[in-house]
Amino acid sequence: MTMSDGVPKKVRRSVWWRQFLLQGCWNYEGMQNVGFAYSILPALRHLYGGRPEELTKAVKRHLEYFNTQPSMGGVILGASVRIEERIAAGDADPRAIGTFKVGLMGSLGAIGDAFFWGALKPMASVAGAILALIHPFLGIAVLLLLFNGSHLSIRSHGYAAGLAGEESAVQYLKSAGFASRTEDRKIIAAILGGAWAGAVGSRTAYLFGGTTGSAGFFLVSVLTVHLLTVLFRKAVSPSEILLFLLIIGSLILWQ
């Protein structure tokens, strides 16, 4: 079975859109398994149409444990569609699908967490915070543009690479250079963070009395960072810390 007489373009597009619901039925037993099965279901229905027993077996294959970084899941999803084409044609062992998914989901989870949550999101957030000093809506727009531009591109290219086969998917991950891109964005986030602190410090100095106000703001910032570090080391829940900061912020605004 070749790509042309396999899953048609319309069905592949439907599978791509469904990947955004990968975590829609997240659970402790199978993590993202229901979301993955839902995402690939249009392709399975096409491949096993008129063969209900095989369709049921195919769905069960994808209800096994699955968990990875959501934006990186498109690579595995596309490759899984391609493998299912070969299974439906009798050219591959059904066990190959599980082996492939297990082999990649952990690695992509680690790579994706480092890139998206550890580098891209902080960079986009700080860039948005800086431009929010000019206008709040400008900051929001830049944050969404930087983050969504990257993750949508990776979802699209990763899915396309997966559809071309397992080797193409692995080659895409090698050529994408996520390690260097992660480090670059971490450095940019740090630089922008320093710029944001300088801008806020300058505003504080202007509003609250020149050098004295600036020094006071710096001291409060250092003490706050130290306090948060101590709390994290004592295993205080991040949710409790965020709730505390929310209450403090509300009180300041109320005053």
TORVOFI-868143 format. One record per atom (N, C-alpha, C): residue in one letter; x, y, z. Coordinates in pm, whole numbers, padded with zeros to 5 digits, always signed. Each point is the difference from the previous one (the first is absolute). Example, Ala and Ser with C-alpha at 12.3 -4.5 7.8 and 13.67 -1.06 7.14 Angstrom:
! TORVOFI-868143
a+01319-00569+00780a-00089+00119+00000a+00090+00120+00000s-00035+00105-00072s+00082+00119+00006s-00077+00109+00073
END
This chain:
! TORVOFI-868143
m+00085-00119+00000m-00085+00119+00000m+00088+00123+00000t-00018+00087-00095t+00078+00123-00008t-00076+00113+00066m+00070+00116+00016m-00064+00114+00068m-00122+00048-00077s+00007-00010-00133s-00109+00052-00081s-00129-00078+00017d+00011-00135+00022d-00121-00079+00016d-00021-00038+00147g+00069+00068+00090g-00018-00021+00143g-00103+00097+00055v+00035+00069+00106v-00090+00096+00063v-00005+00127-00085p-00118+00040-00045p-00010+00121-00085p+00032+00127+00076k+00024+00105-00075k+00043+00128+00058k-00103+00055+00097k-00126-00012-00030k-00106+00052+00086k+00003-00067+00137v+00022-00130+00001v+00005-00075+00126v+00126+00037+00078r+00113+00012-00070r+00123+00039+00068r-00014+00138+00064r-00070+00089-00068r-00023+00133+00055r-00087-00007+00125s-00099-00088-00002s-00088-00017+00116s+00079-00053+00121v+00091-00093-00026v+00085-00054+00108v+00086+00112+00058w+00056+00085-00088w+00085+00110+00047w-00076+00094+00092w-00120+00036-00036w-00079+00091+00083w-00034-00063+00135r-00024-00128+00000r-00039-00068+00124r+00113-00007+00102q+00125+00016-00044q+00111-00010+00094q-00006+00108+00108f-00073+00109-00025f-00011+00106+00100f-00085-00044+00120l-00066-00114-00013l-00078-00057+00111l+00071-00120+00061l+00132-00005-00018l+00078-00113+00051l-00018-00018+00150q-00014+00111+00071q-00016-00006+00145q-00146+00020+00044g-00091-00011-00095g-00141+00025+00028g-00062-00099+00096c+00055-00120+00011c-00052-00100+00093c+00117-00060+00078w+00085+00088+00052w+00118-00044+00074w-00042-00079+00123n+00070-00108+00027n-00035-00083+00115n+00127-00060+00059y-00007-00040+00127y+00118-00050+00069y+00043-00138-00048e-00091-00076-00054e+00034-00136-00043e+00071-00002-00134g-00054+00069-00098g+00059-00004-00134g+00054+00134-00046m-00007+00102+00083m+00047+00136-00030m-00073+00055-00124q+00066+00006-00114q-00059+00060-00121q-00053-00106-00097n-00020-00122+00047n-00037-00109-00091n-00134+00022-00069v-00100+00049+00074v-00132+00022-00061v+00009+00111-00105g+00074+00106+00033g+00016+00109-00095g+00071-00044-00126f+00100-00087+00014f+00072-00050-00117f-00090-00087-00086a-00077-00088+00066a-00091-00086-00076a-00105+00083-00073y-00049+00105+00065y-00097+00088-00064y+00062+00071-00120s+00126+00041+00013s+00066+00073-00107s+00018-00086-00125i+00040-00125+00019i+00030-00085-00115i-00123-00075-00052l-00113+00014+00070l-00121-00075-00035l-00047+00020-00145p+00000+00123-00056p-00043+00014-00141p+00082-00086-00096a+00131-00010+00025a+00086-00081-00087a-00033-00149+00018l-00024-00042+00123l-00032-00141+00025l-00133-00037-00065r-00098+00087+00008r-00129-00027-00063r+00013-00014-00150h+00087+00080-00059h+00021-00010-00145h+00073-00129-00036l+00104-00032+00075l+00083-00117-00032l-00072-00131+00025y-00085-00004+00104y-00065-00126+00036y-00151+00007-00022g-00042+00086-00093g-00142+00009-00032g-00052-00134-00053g-00111-00047+00055g-00055-00129-00041g+00065-00118+00071r+00096+00028+00090r+00065-00107+00076r-00008+00036+00149p-00117-00010+00060p-00021+00048+00138p+00091-00066+00104e+00029-00128-00017e+00086-00067+00098e+00141+00057-00001e+00052+00023-00120e+00134+00058-00011e+00002+00144+00047l-00109+00073-00024l-00010+00138+00047l+00004+00005+00152t-00073-00092+00063t-00001-00006+00146t+00140-00030+00055k+00069-00093-00063k+00136-00033+00043k+00094+00121-00018a-00018+00072-00110a+00085+00117-00026a-00023+00108+00106v-00126+00024+00033v-00031+00101+00103v+00060-00041+00134k-00012-00128+00033k+00057-00049+00127k+00151+00017+00004r+00065-00013-00117r+00146+00019-00004r+00037+00141+00046h-00085+00095-00035h+00031+00139+00032h-00061+00046+00132l-00065-00091+00069l-00049+00030+00135l+00098-00048+00106e+00115-00050-00045e+00105-00034+00095e+00064+00128+00051y+00077-00012+00107y+00062+00117+00065y+00074+00086-00101f-00025+00131+00006f+00072+00094-00086f+00012+00134+00071n+00121+00056-00005n+00021+00130+00063n+00124+00065-00058t-00016+00122-00050t+00114+00074-00054t-00032+00149+00007q+00093+00084-00043q-00026+00144-00002q-00101+00026-00112p-00114+00065+00029p-00110+00010-00098p+00040+00054-00136s+00082+00104-00003s+00037+00060-00129s+00093-00089-00082m+00066-00096+00066m+00089-00092-00070m-00074-00127-00042g-00122-00015+00047g-00076-00122-00030g-00034-00017-00146g+00001+00110-00076g-00033-00009-00143g+00095-00089-00077v+00127-00004+00041v+00097-00087-00068v-00041-00146+00013i-00033-00040+00124i-00041-00139+00024i-00134-00029-00065l-00089+00097+00003l-00132-00019-00060l+00010-00024-00150g+00078+00082-00069g+00017-00018-00144g+00063-00133-00035a+00104-00037+00074a+00067-00128-00026a-00093-00118+00030s-00085+00016+00102s-00095-00107+00035s-00101-00022-00111v-00043+00109-00064v-00091-00014-00115v+00068-00079-00111r+00126+00031-00025r+00075-00067-00107r+00017-00150+00033i+00033-00031+00127i+00017-00140+00039i-00133-00075-00011e-00109+00065+00039e-00132-00064-00010e-00035-00028-00146e+00044+00083-00091e-00022-00029-00143e+00066-00131-00039r+00123-00017+00050r+00073-00123-00032r-00061-00122+00069i-00049+00019+00122i-00065-00111+00071i-00127-00041-00073a-00080+00099-00042a-00125-00028-00070a+00025-00073-00132a+00115+00028-00062a+00034-00065-00126a+00068-00135+00021g+00025-00035+00126g+00065-00127+00029g+00150+00004-00014d+00060+00121-00005d+00144+00013-00019d+00076+00023+00130a-00069+00006+00114a+00068+00024+00127a-00072-00073+00112d+00075-00032+00105d-00054-00067+00117d-00071+00105+00088p-00122-00027+00046p-00071+00096+00086p+00079+00041+00124r+00090-00086+00047r+00080+00034+00117r+00099+00112-00028a+00026+00027-00129a+00096+00105-00035a-00046+00137+00046i-00131+00021+00003i-00054+00131+00037i+00031+00031+00146g-00016-00100+00088g+00029+00022+00141g+00148+00021+00025t+00083-00077-00069t+00145+00013+00015t+00047+00138-00040f-00054+00051-00111f+00040+00132-00049f-00043+00111+00097k-00125-00007+00045k-00051+00104+00089k+00075+00003+00133v+00023-00116+00058v+00073-00007+00127v+00144+00050-00017g+00060-00031-00115g+00137+00040-00023g+00020+00150-00013l-00103+00072-00043l+00015+00144-00023l-00065+00089+00104m-00109-00045+00063m-00078+00093+00081m+00079+00055+00119g+00084-00081+00063g+00078+00048+00113g+00103+00104-00041s+00072-00030-00108s+00102+00094-00050s-00062+00131-00044l-00110-00008-00074l-00066+00123-00046l-00059+00078+00117g-00045-00072+00104g-00051+00069+00118g+00109+00084+00065a+00119-00057+00015a+00112+00073+00062a+00046+00117-00088i+00014-00026-00130i+00044+00105-00092i-00103+00112-00005g-00128-00037-00010g-00106+00099-00010g-00016+00082+00126d+00009-00063+00117d-00012+00074+00126d+00112+00103+00012a+00122-00041-00035a+00113+00094+00009a-00016+00117-00097f-00047-00031-00121f-00012+00106-00101f-00119+00091+00026f-00120-00059+00017f-00121+00081+00011f-00017+00064+00138w+00013-00080+00106w-00026+00053+00134w+00123+00066+00061g+00120-00052-00034g+00121+00054+00061g+00066+00113-00075a-00036+00020-00129a+00067+00102-00080a-00097+00090-00077l-00083-00060-00085l-00086+00081-00086l-00104+00080+00078k-00068-00066+00095k-00103+00069+00077k+00057+00115+00084p+00112-00022+00074p+00058+00114+00072p+00042+00115-00092m+00061-00035-00116m+00042+00105-00093m-00119+00080-00050a-00105-00069-00043a-00119+00068-00051a-00067+00082+00110s-00001-00052+00122s-00065+00070+00111s+00072+00129+00035v+00135-00006+00006v+00076+00120+00034v-00009+00104-00112a+00005-00048-00125a-00016+00093-00113a-00135+00070+00007g-00105-00077+00032g-00133+00059+00015g-00007+00097+00116a+00069-00033+00112a-00001+00088+00117a+00067+00134-00030i+00108-00005-00078i+00069+00125-00036i-00090+00088-00086l-00060-00058-00102l-00085+00078-00090l-00131+00039+00066a-00039-00071+00106a-00120+00038+00074a+00020+00133+00072l+00128+00039+00022l+00028+00131+00059l-00040+00113-00095i+00000-00035-00131i-00045+00098-00100i-00151-00001-00011h-00056-00121-00016h-00146-00017-00003h-00031-00146+00034p-00094-00024+00092p-00031-00138+00041p-00035-00093-00115f-00080+00049-00095f-00041-00086-00112f+00118-00035-00091l+00096+00090-00011l+00119-00028-00079l+00080-00112+00064g+00012+00002+00132g+00070-00107+00071g-00068-00134-00018i-00132-00002+00011i-00076-00125-00017i+00018-00054-00142a-00007+00090-00099a+00012-00041-00140a+00137-00060-00028v+00105+00061+00052v+00136-00050-00024v+00020-00135+00068l-00049-00013+00123l+00009-00128+00072l-00065-00112-00081l-00122+00022-00045l-00072-00103-00074l+00066-00029-00135l+00049+00104-00065l+00063-00017-00131l+00128-00082+00010l+00086+00033+00097l+00127-00071+00014l-00021-00147+00036f-00088-00025+00095f-00020-00138+00044f-00075-00083-00104n-00113+00053-00048n-00081-00078-00094n+00067-00015-00135g+00077+00101-00041g+00071-00012-00127g+00094-00119+00000s+00071-00021+00111s+00095-00112+00010s-00071-00133+00014h-00095-00007+00093h-00060-00131+00025h-00088-00048-00115l-00065+00092-00071l-00079-00041-00115l+00089-00048-00114s+00114+00068-00018s+00095-00041-00104s+00056-00139+00029i+00035-00026+00126i+00055-00130+00037i-00106-00109-00012r-00121+00030+00040r-00108-00097-00016r-00020-00037-00147s+00001+00102-00086s-00025-00022-00142s+00114-00077-00067h+00124+00047+00019h+00114-00065-00065h+00025-00139+00058g-00020-00015+00132g+00019-00130+00062g-00100-00102-00049y-00125+00041-00013y-00105-00089-00049y+00027-00043-00144a+00041+00097-00083a+00030-00031-00140a+00119-00096-00010a+00101+00021+00084a+00116-00089-00001a-00041-00140+00045g-00086-00010+00099g-00047-00130+00046g-00078-00074-00106l-00082+00070-00075l-00078-00063-00106l+00088-00061-00109a+00121+00056-00014a+00092-00054-00101a+00068-00127+00047g-00017-00037+00126g+00058-00124+00051g+00085+00021+00124e+00032-00111+00069e+00075+00009+00125e+00138+00062-00020e+00068-00038-00107e+00134+00053-00024e-00006+00151-00023s-00102+00045-00072s-00015+00143-00025s-00027+00076+00130a-00080-00062+00088a-00029+00063+00129a+00126+00017+00083v+00082-00106+00006v+00124+00007+00076v+00096+00101-00062q+00005+00004-00133q+00087+00095-00069q-00043+00143+00028y-00130+00023+00005y-00050+00134+00031y+00045+00044+00139l-00010-00091+00095l+00038+00034+00138l+00150+00029+00009k+00080-00071-00079k+00144+00026+00000k+00032+00135-00062s-00066+00030-00111s+00031+00124-00073s-00061+00124+00063a-00102-00018+00086a-00067+00116+00061a+00090+00074+00099g+00099-00070+00057g+00094+00065+00091g-00065+00057+00125f-00082-00080+00066f-00072+00050+00118f+00095+00038+00115a+00112-00071+00013a+00092+00031+00109a+00055+00142-00012s+00050+00035-00120s+00056+00135-00019s-00110+00106+00005r-00116-00031-00053r-00111+00096+00004r-00046+00025+00143t+00005-00104+00082t-00037+00016+00140t+00096+00093+00071e+00130-00022-00020e+00100+00085+00066e-00009+00144-00048d-00021+00020-00130d-00012+00136-00055d-00116+00075+00065r-00113-00066+00013r-00117+00067+00057r+00014+00024+00150k+00073-00087+00068k+00027+00024+00142k+00086+00125+00018i+00100+00015-00086i+00086+00119+00008i-00080+00126-00031i-00083-00006-00104i-00082+00115-00035i-00095+00036+00114a-00059-00103+00063a-00091+00022+00113a+00073+00069+00115a+00124-00042+00027a+00078+00061+00107a+00032+00147-00031i+00038+00027-00125i+00031+00138-00041i-00125+00088+00010l-00111-00052-00053l-00125+00078+00006l-00046+00018+00144g+00024-00102+00085g-00035+00013+00140g+00076+00112+00067g+00130+00012-00032g+00080+00110+00053g-00050+00134-00051a-00036+00004-00128a-00053+00125-00057a-00131+00041+00067w-00086-00100+00025w-00127+00030+00067w+00022+00052+00141a+00093-00064+00074a+00030+00045+00136a+00055+00142+00000g+00086+00030-00099g+00053+00136-00010g-00108+00102-00029a-00092-00036-00090a-00108+00092-00035a-00092+00025+00118v-00037-00106+00071v-00088+00014+00117v+00071+00076+00111g+00131-00027+00019g+00077+00072+00101g+00006+00149-00030s+00019+00034-00128s+00003+00141-00038s-00132+00069+00028r-00109-00068-00033r-00133+00056+00028r-00021+00018+00149t+00044-00098+00078t-00017+00008+00145t+00080+00117+00058a+00124+00015-00050a+00083+00111+00047a-00064+00135-00032y-00060+00008-00117y-00066+00126-00040y-00122+00029+00087l-00077-00106+00033l-00124+00019+00074l+00023+00019+00150f+00104-00065+00054f+00015-00002+00145f+00128+00063+00052g+00057+00091-00077g+00109+00077+00060g+00140-00035-00044g+00024-00013-00125g+00135-00013-00053g+00074-00122+00047t+00125+00020+00040t+00089-00111+00035t-00051-00080+00118t-00056+00068+00101t-00051-00070+00117t-00111-00098-00037g-00094+00047-00082g-00109-00087-00044g+00049-00117-00081s+00099+00024-00086s+00055-00107-00084s+00071-00106+00086a+00077+00049+00099a+00070-00093+00089a-00100-00082+00082g-00106+00066+00045g-00103-00070+00077g-00068-00108-00083f-00031+00033-00125f-00063-00098-00090f+00092-00118-00023f+00130+00027-00021f+00097-00107-00021f+00007-00091+00123l+00003+00061+00119l+00009-00078+00123l-00123-00090+00017v-00118+00055-00025v-00124-00079+00010v+00002-00114-00099s+00048+00025-00120s+00006-00105-00103s+00092-00113+00042v+00117+00036+00054v+00097-00102+00044v-00059-00084+00114l-00063+00066+00096l-00060-00071+00113l-00114-00092-00046t-00076+00046-00100t-00110-00082-00052t+00052-00126-00067v+00103+00016-00082v+00061-00116-00066v+00056-00097+00103h+00066+00054+00103h+00056-00085+00105h-00111-00076+00073l-00110+00071+00030l-00112-00063+00070l-00059-00113-00083l-00021+00023-00130l-00056-00103-00086l+00093-00121-00010t+00132+00026-00005t+00097-00109-00005t-00009-00087+00125v-00009+00065+00116v-00011-00073+00127v-00127-00083+00003l-00111+00059-00046l-00127-00071+00001l+00003-00123-00091f+00060+00015-00118f+00010-00114-00092f+00086-00111+00060r+00108+00038+00068r+00088-00101+00060r-00070-00074+00113k-00095+00065+00064k-00076-00063+00107k-00123-00073-00052a-00005-00018-00133a-00107-00077-00067a-00137+00063+00018v-00005+00133+00009v-00128+00069+00003v-00061-00005-00140s-00129-00028-00009s-00066-00014-00129s+00004+00131-00079p+00037-00006-00130p-00004+00121-00084p-00138+00064-00003s-00106-00082+00009s-00136+00055+00000s-00024+00087+00124e+00053-00043+00114e-00014+00079+00122e+00077+00131-00010i+00119-00005-00062i+00079+00122-00018i-00072+00097-00093l-00054-00052-00110l-00074+00086-00094l-00123+00061+00066l-00069-00078+00084l-00116+00052+00072l+00042+00113+00094f+00113-00020+00069f+00051+00103+00091f+00032+00129-00076l+00068-00014-00115l+00035+00118-00081l-00125+00067-00055l-00101-00079-00034l-00125+00056-00050l-00068+00084+00107i+00002-00051+00123i-00062+00075+00111i+00075+00130+00026i+00134-00007+00002i+00082+00120+00023i-00025+00102-00110g-00002-00047-00125g-00024+00091-00113g-00137+00065+00007s-00101-00078+00040s-00136+00054+00012s-00008+00107+00108l+00069-00025+00110l+00001+00099+00109l+00067+00130-00041i+00111-00014-00077i+00070+00120-00048i-00090+00080-00093l-00065-00069-00093l-00089+00070-00095l-00120+00060+00072w-00051-00070+00102w-00115+00050+00075w+00032+00128+00074q+00125+00008+00052q+00042+00120+00069q+00014+00118-00097
END
